């Protein structure tokens, strides 16, 4: 097949997020399909953006054809970012005939965060002169996320336009693929036929766990020292924000008179504030700088458990898809999971202990249960998570699921 994937923010391991389009494309190419990714030349998510002189400038990245669309830069969420969305979609709309004539897609995957790219996919299908399948992929729930999280009014013209886009893909896409498993009924209410819905989550890249880089020597030596003292090490890696319940984790550990060390690996807006919270018990909390993604597998050689949390939000009723959870499962250590969402892989695969969303006392009990747990049970939890990550959440498995969707009648 000739697969066209439209994603405004698509990246690669060298450029930075978003990674999902790249990982899927790599797997599809291995199976003999051609993949073209159309993306904007600027994304706030990437570490490195390509240098682009003209629209549809082609770049081959590890066998994947990227076609870059020139768009204006923006600093943060606001009018400038909104304008780049319209700029990106308008250029694709105007050049739909060029896309049909030159890329000749059999499948168009509309995968930007916002839903407006569905119109481009539908236009390509209309003018192709052959059967073209249009699949809409949902990462974030737009426009309901900007309404519930960002506080925007449903009557805001921008939100009303996004709602029209969502209604359009619900009615006109051949399939709707969602990272969030519990979004089906919501889309049905907006016009989607129930049998169109498919759930395909994010996952892990097996190669990154087979060929990884060592963590910084200062970090490994410090963690070895703590283990030599008999301390149980709980680790959180990622953005250091209170939205991940890190303040509750600190308060809980401070109330447990046991040999527990918590290490935070990352940077974030709340890092300084959280460090101040540890005053008087600084020796129990270690704050490290961010490490390369390629070093995450090695980190698990020095810790006993991971913490994955998130403040309860109404939007979680559709499900949640956290990359750090899949990495934690693959790491083979028990997970303290403090998230309220309908999909709970920690409970489903018995790879850790689930804690009520923001209940400090429940977290204290869970930590005590974990540190008193039989070693065989700890190993079993870790093995359960790793097995599930390999068999259910590796990109070869996920990419095949997506291919199956493309091939359905």
Secondary structure as GFF3:
##gff-version 3
##sequence-region A 1 409
A	DSSP	beta_strand	2	6	.	.	.	ID=ss1
A	DSSP	alpha_helix	20	30	.	.	.	ID=ss2
A	DSSP	beta_strand	34	40	.	.	.	ID=ss3
A	DSSP	beta_strand	57	61	.	.	.	ID=ss4
A	DSSP	beta_strand	64	69	.	.	.	ID=ss5
A	DSSP	alpha_helix	79	94	.	.	.	ID=ss6
A	DSSP	alpha_helix	96	103	.	.	.	ID=ss7
A	DSSP	beta_strand	107	110	.	.	.	ID=ss8
A	DSSP	alpha_helix	117	127	.	.	.	ID=ss9
A	DSSP	beta_strand	133	138	.	.	.	ID=ss10
A	DSSP	alpha_helix	144	148	.	.	.	ID=ss11
A	DSSP	alpha_helix	157	172	.	.	.	ID=ss12
A	DSSP	beta_strand	175	178	.	.	.	ID=ss13
A	DSSP	alpha_helix	184	189	.	.	.	ID=ss14
A	DSSP	three_ten_helix	194	196	.	.	.	ID=ss15
A	DSSP	beta_strand	197	199	.	.	.	ID=ss16
A	DSSP	alpha_helix	206	210	.	.	.	ID=ss17
A	DSSP	alpha_helix	217	228	.	.	.	ID=ss18
A	DSSP	beta_strand	232	237	.	.	.	ID=ss19
A	DSSP	three_ten_helix	242	244	.	.	.	ID=ss20
A	DSSP	alpha_helix	246	254	.	.	.	ID=ss21
A	DSSP	beta_strand	260	265	.	.	.	ID=ss22
A	DSSP	alpha_helix	271	277	.	.	.	ID=ss23
A	DSSP	three_ten_helix	282	284	.	.	.	ID=ss24
A	DSSP	beta_strand	285	288	.	.	.	ID=ss25
A	DSSP	three_ten_helix	293	295	.	.	.	ID=ss26
A	DSSP	alpha_helix	296	299	.	.	.	ID=ss27
A	DSSP	beta_strand	305	309	.	.	.	ID=ss28
A	DSSP	three_ten_helix	314	318	.	.	.	ID=ss29
A	DSSP	alpha_helix	323	330	.	.	.	ID=ss30
A	DSSP	beta_strand	334	338	.	.	.	ID=ss31
A	DSSP	alpha_helix	345	348	.	.	.	ID=ss32
A	DSSP	beta_strand	352	354	.	.	.	ID=ss33
A	DSSP	alpha_helix	360	371	.	.	.	ID=ss34
A	DSSP	alpha_helix	375	392	.	.	.	ID=ss35
A	DSSP	alpha_helix	395	407	.	.	.	ID=ss36
###
